[in-house]
Structure formats: C-alpha cells, structure tokens
Amino acid sequence: MTASVGTSDPAVGGLDADTPVASARPVGALHRLAATSLRLLGVSACLAAATAVWGTPVTDVAVATLIAVVVYAVSGAGRPGLPIWTAASRHLCVGLISLAIEATVMGRPVDGDTWLAAGATYAVLASLLASLVRAVARGGKRRAVIAGEGEHGRRLARALFDHPEYRIVPVGFAGDSAGACARAVRRSQADLVILAGRLPASRAWLQRIAGTGCRVLYAPVPEDPILDFVPVDRHIRGFPLLPLTPPAQRRPYWGLKRMLDVVVALSALTLASPVLVLCLLAARLEGGPGVLFRQRRIGQDGGGFEILKIRTLTATTAHDAATQWKVGRSRFTGPVGAFLRKTSLDELPQLWNVVQGHMSIVGPRPERPFFVHQFSQSVAHYDRRHRLPVGITGWAQVHGLRGDTSIEDRARFDNHYIDAWSIGLDLKIIVRTIACVLRLKGA
C-alpha cells in the first residue's frame, strides 16, 4: 500500500484524496528555506543574548554568533522531532564549542566560568525558543498519521475530527508498509503514528516507525483480546490507545546518561587513583612488564573498541585470548591477579574507556567478537544487547550473572535493562555494584 494525506471517505473531517488538508501537504523547498533561516536567526539571537549577559565584548559576540551558526548547521541540533533533552544537550555542545572557537580566533584564553555560564545560558534560551516555535506552529495540537486504511482507522479519524478537545488531528493515512508510513510522517510532519487494527508481525516494523521520532500509539480492533488488559483511562471516545515504549535514546533523560558517565568516571578516576597506582604496581611486581591488558570487544551497534584492564592472567596466544571462554585458577599471575579479579579492581582502567565514549558506567558487558558471533547464532535476542552502549557493570552482573553463567539469562537481563532503562535504574545498579564489590563478590 502507499501512503496518502487523505482518504476517499468524505465524512472523515473533510479529508479526501482530491483535496488534502493544506497543513498535510509536503513542505516545499521555499518553506524549508524560510524555516531554516528563522532557526539560524534564532540561534544567532540566543547566543548573542547569552554572551551579552555574561559581559562579552560586542566584537566577540559577533564572531561567536557567526561561528555558532556554522556549528549549529553541522551538528544537526535543529533537526525537527528531537526530544527536548536530546536537543538541549546538542544546544549545549553547540554553545560551548562555538565559544571555545571564538576565544581561539580572538586570541585570548578561555575563561572557564564565563565559558560554562554562557554556554549553559545559550542552551536554555535555544531550547525554550525551539519549544515555543514548535508550540506555536502546532497550535498546541498533535498531528497524527493513521497506519491502517480499514474501517477501524476511518472511524478513529472521524472521532478525532469530531472531538478537537483531544488535540489530535489526523493528517494522513498509511498502509501496512513501514516505508510508506515513514514517508507519510515526513510529508505531513506528524507527531504521532496511530496503528489502527492488528499489530504487524514484525518488531522491526515497530522499531522503524519509532525511529521517525514520532510517538507511536496502538488502537486495537474491538475483537482483539488485548482489550481485556487495557486500563479504562487509555481510551479516547471508546477507542483504546496503548503507547509504545520509546527507545531509551528517545526518552526525556537520555542526554543525562552521558553526562552521568563522564562525571562518575572522572570522579572515580580521581578518587581511586591511589588504589589504581597500587594495583598497577602490585601487578607489575608479580607479573612483570605490560600491566595494562588490551583486548578487542564489541560495543554499541556492533562497533569494536579496545577494552582496558589490569593484567591478571599469564601470557597466552592472541587466538586463545580471543576464543577461550573459561579461565582456570592456574592462569592467574598469582595471588595479586586472583585478588584483583575477585574484587573487580582489574576493571578500574575501563573508566578511561568511559571517558573516551567507548563504554558507559552501566550497560551490557562487552564481549569478544568470536563469542558475539557465536552467541548471536545460538542465543535468542543476544544481538539486541547492543542497542545501547556497553558498560562496566550492568543489570545482569548485579544479579550474579558473570563469569561462567548462563548466556541466555544474561541476554534476557540485559534486554530487560535496555527496555526498562532510566537514570534511576542506572543509579540503582551503581549502588548495588558498590555493595557487591565491598562484599568481595565482584560486579
């Protein structure tokens, strides 16, 4: 089926194939150019205001503003549909980078306090402006593409048109093709996709629609047994609407995860530096030179990186290190190696992996490429663990799933963590990890 911005049913709020609603028509090149120009003008005004507030000279304000326009355009901070926290974090990066470049161009040192304050002020102003523009453009209403051209979808569209108090305006229909639905969303600049009818069999279909940036709702048909599980407050005019849980990267506080990672990693490296030095020295005395161990691991979206550890095992061939699963006690360099492994102190250097952005404090543990390939073939949903950054500790680890334990259980716990992710859950795992380490149970 193909996507359309109308329906042949003239009773559905005036939407028909011959006279589509004006607001549902594809955005023309001139319109896009005007919108982009207004956004760039808004960026300029926000940065000029932020720098002026913090006492920056007029000449520097002009230079910083010009740089910000370029950085803003390159960074994609103004891409429509970004969640507020994701957009705010990008605006903060734009402000800080622009101000740092401006200081270099003007030949003066960066004043750290003013730099942070002006950058944060810009991020707040730019986020408020973007939210205001979006609210004015939408008129406080959400635009919905209805996926499913059956009678059930038309009835739902008719109910939404007849009851504008719900502030959901159907702007188009799409069939059961994910590609057609995605095109309809882009053409109509929709905020919502409502799946009217039976759910498609493929989970990938749902994920592709969720990837458009829209909120996805499911409106099951009256005979669907899932209706017995729908709370009464999830109905609109008798039509049940169930929200699809958005991917972690599109949840309100996702932008804070990276900030938390950097703060915790740098703080831990600073506080634990005496312990780290002692561990490195002890490992050097027991096992000789080469105390840092590097190994290839698989991270988010299947990307590879080199993980850092303190060496606790005797030397072996590269092939054995990459393909040998179980570690015997005879492989430890000695009592120090066994102690570091048991207490997880050998993993302290991974804090630097976190600072570099290869890992997170909390996430599925990274595995070697050989085993990732093997487990992806034999363990259900194992490859879905790589939807988020890998971590030093994780939900599976604090439940005792480390070492020679069930891979199926680990995959289930890791995928549950990803589906249920929140900042609160990360903090809970960090606290439980500290407790495990203090009890010498590892984490």
C-alpha positions as CSV (number, residue, x, y, z in Angstrom):
1,M,0.0,0.0,0.0
2,T,1.1,3.6,-0.4
3,A,0.9,6.5,1.9
4,S,-1.7,9.3,1.4
5,V,-2.6,12.5,3.0
6,G,-6.2,11.9,2.6
7,T,-8.9,9.3,2.4
8,S,-11.7,8.7,-0.1
9,D,-14.2,8.9,2.7
10,P,-15.5,12.5,2.6
11,A,-17.1,12.1,6.0
12,V,-13.7,11.9,7.8
13,G,-13.3,15.5,8.7
14,G,-13.1,16.7,5.1
15,L,-10.0,14.6,4.3
16,D,-10.3,13.2,0.8
17,A,-7.8,12.2,-1.9
18,D,-8.6,15.2,-4.2
19,T,-8.5,18.0,-1.6
20,P,-5.9,17.1,1.1
21,V,-5.7,19.3,4.2
22,A,-3.3,22.2,3.5
23,S,-1.2,21.5,6.6
24,A,-0.7,17.9,5.5
25,R,0.9,18.8,2.1
26,P,4.6,18.2,1.6
27,V,6.7,21.1,2.8
28,G,8.1,22.9,-0.3
29,A,11.7,24.0,-0.8
30,L,10.9,27.7,-0.2
31,H,9.1,26.8,3.1
32,R,12.0,24.7,4.3
33,L,14.4,27.5,3.4
34,A,12.4,30.1,5.3
35,A,12.1,27.7,8.3
36,T,15.9,27.1,8.3
37,S,16.6,30.8,8.0
38,L,14.3,31.5,11.0
39,R,16.1,28.8,13.1
40,L,19.5,30.2,12.3
41,L,18.3,33.7,13.1
42,G,17.0,32.3,16.4
43,V,20.4,30.6,17.1
44,S,22.1,33.9,16.5
45,A,19.8,35.8,18.8
46,C,20.2,33.3,21.6
47,L,23.9,33.2,21.5
48,A,24.2,37.0,21.2
49,A,21.9,37.3,24.2
50,A,23.8,34.7,26.2
51,T,27.2,36.2,25.6
52,A,26.0,39.7,26.2
53,V,24.5,38.7,29.5
54,W,27.9,37.5,30.7
55,G,29.8,40.6,29.7
56,T,31.4,39.6,26.4
57,P,32.6,42.5,24.2
58,V,30.4,43.3,21.2
59,T,33.1,42.2,18.6
60,D,33.4,38.9,20.3
61,V,29.6,38.4,20.4
62,A,29.5,38.9,16.6
63,V,32.3,36.4,16.0
64,A,30.8,33.8,18.3
65,T,27.4,34.2,16.7
66,L,28.8,33.6,13.2
67,I,30.7,30.5,14.4
68,A,27.6,29.2,16.2
69,V,25.5,29.4,13.0
70,V,28.1,27.1,11.3
71,V,28.4,24.7,14.2
72,Y,24.6,24.6,14.6
73,A,24.1,23.7,11.0
74,V,26.8,21.0,11.0
75,S,25.7,19.4,14.3
76,G,22.1,18.8,13.4
77,A,20.9,20.4,16.7
78,G,17.9,21.9,14.9
79,R,16.7,18.7,13.4
80,P,12.9,18.6,13.7
81,G,11.4,16.0,16.0
82,L,14.3,15.8,18.5
83,P,13.2,15.2,22.1
84,I,13.7,18.2,24.4
85,W,16.6,16.7,26.4
86,T,18.4,15.5,23.3
87,A,18.0,18.9,21.6
88,A,19.1,20.7,24.8
89,S,22.3,18.6,25.1
90,R,23.1,19.4,21.4
91,H,22.5,23.1,22.0
92,L,24.9,23.0,25.0
93,C,27.6,21.4,22.8
94,V,27.0,24.0,20.1
95,G,27.3,26.8,22.6
96,L,30.5,25.5,24.3
97,I,32.2,24.6,21.0
98,S,31.3,28.0,19.4
99,L,32.6,30.0,22.4
100,A,35.8,28.0,22.6
101,I,36.5,28.5,18.9
102,E,35.6,32.2,19.3
103,A,38.2,32.6,22.1
104,T,40.8,30.9,19.9
105,V,40.0,33.1,16.9
106,M,40.2,36.3,19.0
107,G,43.5,35.2,20.5
108,R,42.6,35.1,24.2
109,P,42.4,32.3,26.8
110,V,39.1,30.7,27.6
111,D,37.6,31.9,30.9
112,G,36.2,28.6,32.3
113,D,33.5,30.1,34.4
114,T,32.2,32.5,31.8
115,W,32.5,29.8,29.1
116,L,30.3,27.4,31.0
117,A,27.8,30.0,32.1
118,A,27.4,31.5,28.6
119,G,27.2,28.0,27.0
120,A,24.5,26.9,29.5
121,T,22.6,30.1,29.1
122,Y,22.6,29.7,25.3
123,A,21.4,26.1,25.7
124,V,18.5,27.1,27.9
125,L,17.5,30.0,25.6
126,A,17.8,27.9,22.4
127,S,15.7,25.1,23.9
128,L,13.0,27.5,25.1
129,L,12.9,29.1,21.7
130,A,12.6,25.8,19.9
131,S,9.8,24.6,22.2
132,L,8.0,27.9,21.8
133,V,8.3,27.8,18.0
134,R,7.1,24.2,17.9
135,A,4.1,25.0,20.2
136,V,3.1,28.0,18.0
137,A,3.5,26.0,14.8
138,R,1.4,23.2,16.1
139,G,-1.2,25.4,17.8
140,G,-1.0,23.0,20.8
141,K,-2.3,20.2,18.7
142,R,-0.6,16.9,17.7
143,R,-0.7,15.7,14.1
144,A,-1.3,12.0,13.6
145,V,-0.7,9.6,10.7
146,I,-3.1,6.6,11.0
147,A,-1.4,3.4,9.8
148,G,-4.3,1.1,8.6
149,E,-6.8,2.1,6.0
150,G,-9.6,-0.2,7.2
151,E,-12.9,0.9,8.6
152,H,-11.5,0.9,12.1
153,G,-8.9,3.5,11.2
154,R,-11.5,5.7,9.5
155,R,-13.8,5.5,12.5
156,L,-11.0,6.6,14.7
157,A,-10.1,9.5,12.4
158,R,-13.7,10.6,12.3
159,A,-13.9,10.6,16.1
160,L,-10.8,12.7,16.4
161,F,-12.1,15.2,13.9
162,D,-15.4,15.5,15.7
163,H,-13.8,16.0,19.1
164,P,-11.0,18.6,18.8
165,E,-10.7,18.8,22.6
166,Y,-8.4,15.8,22.4
167,R,-6.0,17.9,20.3
168,I,-5.1,15.1,17.9
169,V,-5.6,16.0,14.2
170,P,-5.4,13.1,11.7
171,V,-3.3,14.4,8.8
172,G,-2.9,11.3,6.7
173,F,-3.3,7.6,6.3
174,A,-0.8,4.9,5.5
175,G,-1.0,1.2,4.8
176,D,0.8,-1.7,6.4
177,S,4.2,-0.8,4.9
178,A,6.8,0.7,7.3
179,G,8.4,2.6,4.4
180,A,5.0,4.1,3.4
181,C,4.2,5.1,6.9
182,A,7.6,6.7,7.4
183,R,7.1,8.7,4.2
184,A,3.7,9.9,5.3
185,V,5.2,11.0,8.6
186,R,7.9,13.1,6.8
187,R,5.5,14.6,4.3
188,S,2.9,15.6,7.0
189,Q,5.4,16.5,9.8
190,A,3.4,14.3,12.1
191,D,3.9,14.0,15.9
192,L,2.0,10.7,16.3
193,V,1.6,7.4,14.4
194,I,-1.6,5.5,15.4
195,L,-1.6,1.8,14.5
196,A,-5.3,1.1,13.8
197,G,-6.1,-2.5,13.5
198,R,-3.9,-5.5,14.3
199,L,-0.3,-5.2,15.2
200,P,2.2,-6.0,12.4
201,A,4.0,-9.3,13.0
202,S,7.5,-7.8,12.8
203,R,9.0,-6.0,15.7
204,A,11.4,-4.4,13.3
205,W,8.4,-2.7,11.7
206,L,7.5,-1.0,15.0
207,Q,11.1,0.0,15.7
208,R,11.4,1.6,12.2
209,I,8.3,3.7,12.9
210,A,9.6,4.6,16.3
211,G,12.8,5.7,14.7
212,T,10.9,8.5,12.8
213,G,10.8,10.4,16.1
214,C,7.1,10.1,16.5
215,R,5.2,8.8,19.5
216,V,3.5,5.5,18.5
217,L,0.1,4.5,19.7
218,Y,-1.8,1.3,19.1
219,A,-5.5,1.3,18.6
220,P,-6.6,-2.4,18.6
221,V,-9.8,-3.6,16.9
222,P,-12.8,-4.4,19.2
223,E,-12.3,-8.2,19.0
224,D,-8.6,-8.1,19.9
225,P,-8.1,-10.0,23.2
226,I,-5.6,-7.4,24.3
227,L,-8.5,-5.1,25.1
228,D,-9.0,-7.0,28.3
229,F,-5.7,-5.7,29.5
230,V,-6.2,-2.0,28.6
231,P,-6.9,0.4,31.6
232,V,-10.0,2.5,31.3
233,D,-8.0,5.7,31.2
234,R,-6.4,4.7,28.0
235,H,-9.4,5.3,25.9
236,I,-10.5,8.2,23.6
237,R,-14.2,8.1,22.7
238,G,-14.2,4.4,23.3
239,F,-11.1,3.8,21.2
240,P,-8.3,2.2,23.4
241,L,-4.9,3.8,22.7
242,L,-1.8,2.0,24.0
243,P,1.6,3.8,23.9
244,L,4.6,2.1,22.5
245,T,7.6,2.4,24.9
246,P,10.1,4.7,23.1
247,P,13.7,3.5,22.7
248,A,16.0,4.6,25.5
249,Q,17.7,7.1,23.3
250,R,14.4,9.0,22.8
251,R,13.4,9.1,26.5
252,P,13.5,12.5,28.3
253,Y,16.6,12.0,30.4
254,W,18.7,10.1,27.9
255,G,21.0,13.1,27.4
256,L,21.9,12.9,31.1
257,K,23.3,9.4,30.9
258,R,26.4,10.5,29.1
259,M,26.8,13.4,31.5
260,L,26.5,11.0,34.4
261,D,29.0,8.7,32.8
262,V,31.7,11.4,32.4
263,V,31.1,12.8,35.9
264,V,31.2,9.4,37.6
265,A,34.2,8.2,35.6
266,L,36.3,11.3,36.2
267,S,35.4,11.4,39.8
268,A,36.1,7.7,40.3
269,L,39.5,8.0,38.5
270,T,40.4,10.9,40.7
271,L,39.3,9.3,44.0
272,A,40.6,5.9,43.1
273,S,43.9,7.0,41.6
274,P,46.0,5.9,44.7
275,V,44.3,2.5,44.6
276,L,44.8,2.2,40.9
277,V,48.5,3.1,41.2
278,L,48.9,0.4,44.0
279,C,47.1,-2.2,41.8
280,L,49.3,-1.4,38.8
281,L,52.5,-1.6,41.0
282,A,51.4,-4.9,42.5
283,A,50.6,-6.4,39.1
284,R,54.0,-5.2,37.8
285,L,55.9,-6.8,40.7
286,E,54.0,-10.1,40.4
287,G,53.8,-10.4,36.6
288,G,56.5,-8.2,35.1
289,P,56.1,-5.5,32.5
290,G,52.9,-4.9,30.4
291,V,50.5,-4.4,33.3
292,L,47.8,-3.0,31.1
293,F,45.8,-5.6,29.1
294,R,44.1,-4.5,25.9
295,Q,41.5,-6.7,24.1
296,R,39.1,-6.2,21.2
297,R,35.5,-6.1,22.3
298,I,32.1,-5.3,20.6
299,G,30.2,-2.2,21.7
300,Q,27.1,-0.3,20.7
301,D,25.6,-1.2,17.3
302,G,28.3,-3.8,16.7
303,G,31.2,-1.4,16.7
304,G,34.6,-2.6,18.0
305,F,36.9,-1.0,20.5
306,E,39.9,-1.9,22.8
307,I,38.9,-2.5,26.4
308,L,41.5,-1.8,29.1
309,K,42.1,-4.0,32.1
310,I,44.9,-4.6,34.6
311,R,46.6,-7.8,33.6
312,T,45.7,-10.7,36.0
313,L,46.4,-13.7,33.7
314,T,49.6,-15.3,32.4
315,A,50.5,-14.6,28.8
316,T,48.8,-16.7,26.2
317,T,48.5,-16.6,22.4
318,A,46.2,-14.0,20.8
319,H,44.0,-16.7,19.4
320,D,43.5,-18.3,22.8
321,A,42.8,-15.0,24.5
322,A,40.2,-14.2,21.9
323,T,38.4,-17.6,21.8
324,Q,39.0,-19.2,25.2
325,W,35.9,-18.8,27.5
326,K,36.6,-20.3,30.9
327,V,39.6,-19.2,32.9
328,G,41.3,-21.7,35.3
329,R,42.9,-20.7,38.5
330,S,46.3,-21.8,37.2
331,R,46.1,-19.0,34.6
332,F,46.3,-16.2,37.2
333,T,49.6,-14.4,37.5
334,G,49.5,-15.2,41.2
335,P,47.7,-14.1,44.4
336,V,47.6,-10.5,43.3
337,G,46.0,-11.4,40.0
338,A,43.4,-13.6,41.7
339,F,42.6,-10.8,44.2
340,L,42.2,-8.1,41.5
341,R,39.9,-10.4,39.5
342,K,37.8,-11.3,42.5
343,T,37.3,-7.7,43.6
344,S,36.9,-6.4,40.0
345,L,39.7,-3.9,40.7
346,D,41.3,-5.1,37.4
347,E,38.5,-3.3,35.6
348,L,39.4,0.2,37.0
349,P,41.1,1.2,33.8
350,Q,37.8,0.9,32.0
351,L,36.8,4.2,33.5
352,W,39.1,5.7,30.8
353,N,37.1,3.7,28.2
354,V,34.0,5.5,29.6
355,V,35.7,9.0,29.3
356,Q,36.6,8.2,25.7
357,G,32.9,7.3,25.0
358,H,33.5,3.6,24.1
359,M,31.6,2.5,27.2
360,S,29.1,3.6,29.8
361,I,29.2,3.1,33.5
362,V,26.1,0.9,33.3
363,G,25.2,-1.3,30.3
364,P,25.5,-4.8,29.0
365,R,29.0,-6.2,29.4
366,P,31.1,-6.1,26.2
367,E,32.1,-9.5,24.8
368,R,34.8,-10.6,22.4
369,P,34.0,-10.7,18.6
370,F,34.3,-14.5,18.4
371,F,31.8,-15.1,21.1
372,V,29.4,-12.3,20.0
373,H,29.2,-14.1,16.6
374,Q,28.8,-17.5,18.3
375,F,26.1,-16.4,20.7
376,S,24.2,-14.3,18.2
377,Q,23.7,-17.5,16.2
378,S,22.7,-19.7,19.1
379,V,21.1,-17.5,21.8
380,A,17.7,-15.8,21.1
381,H,17.9,-12.0,21.0
382,Y,21.5,-11.9,22.0
383,D,22.4,-9.4,19.3
384,R,19.7,-7.0,20.7
385,R,22.0,-6.3,23.7
386,H,24.0,-3.9,21.5
387,R,21.2,-1.3,21.2
388,L,22.8,0.7,24.0
389,P,26.4,1.4,24.9
390,V,28.1,-1.5,26.7
391,G,29.1,-0.9,30.4
392,I,31.5,-1.6,33.2
393,T,28.6,-3.1,35.2
394,G,25.1,-4.0,34.4
395,W,21.7,-5.4,35.4
396,A,22.9,-9.0,34.7
397,Q,26.1,-8.5,36.7
398,V,24.4,-7.3,39.9
399,H,22.2,-10.4,39.8
400,G,25.3,-12.6,39.8
401,L,25.4,-13.4,36.1
402,R,29.1,-13.0,35.5
403,G,31.9,-15.5,34.7
404,D,30.8,-19.0,33.7
405,T,27.0,-18.4,34.0
406,S,24.0,-18.8,31.6
407,I,24.4,-16.7,28.4
408,E,20.6,-16.9,27.9
409,D,20.0,-15.4,31.3
410,R,22.5,-12.6,30.7
411,A,20.8,-11.8,27.4
412,R,17.4,-11.7,29.0
413,F,18.5,-9.5,31.8
414,D,20.4,-7.1,29.5
415,N,17.5,-6.7,27.1
416,H,15.2,-6.1,30.1
417,Y,17.6,-3.4,31.3
418,I,17.5,-1.8,27.8
419,D,13.7,-1.9,27.6
420,A,13.2,-0.5,31.1
421,W,16.1,2.0,31.1
422,S,16.0,5.1,33.3
423,I,18.5,7.2,35.1
424,G,17.0,5.9,38.4
425,L,17.8,2.3,37.2
426,D,21.4,3.3,36.4
427,L,21.8,4.8,39.9
428,K,20.3,1.6,41.5
429,I,22.8,-0.6,39.6
430,I,25.7,1.6,40.6
431,V,24.8,1.4,44.2
432,R,24.3,-2.4,44.0
433,T,27.7,-2.7,42.2
434,I,29.5,-0.9,45.0
435,A,27.8,-3.2,47.6
436,C,28.9,-6.3,45.6
437,V,32.5,-5.0,45.4
438,L,32.6,-4.3,49.1
439,R,31.4,-7.8,49.8
440,L,34.1,-9.1,47.6
441,K,31.6,-10.7,45.3
442,G,32.6,-8.8,42.2
443,A,30.2,-7.0,39.9
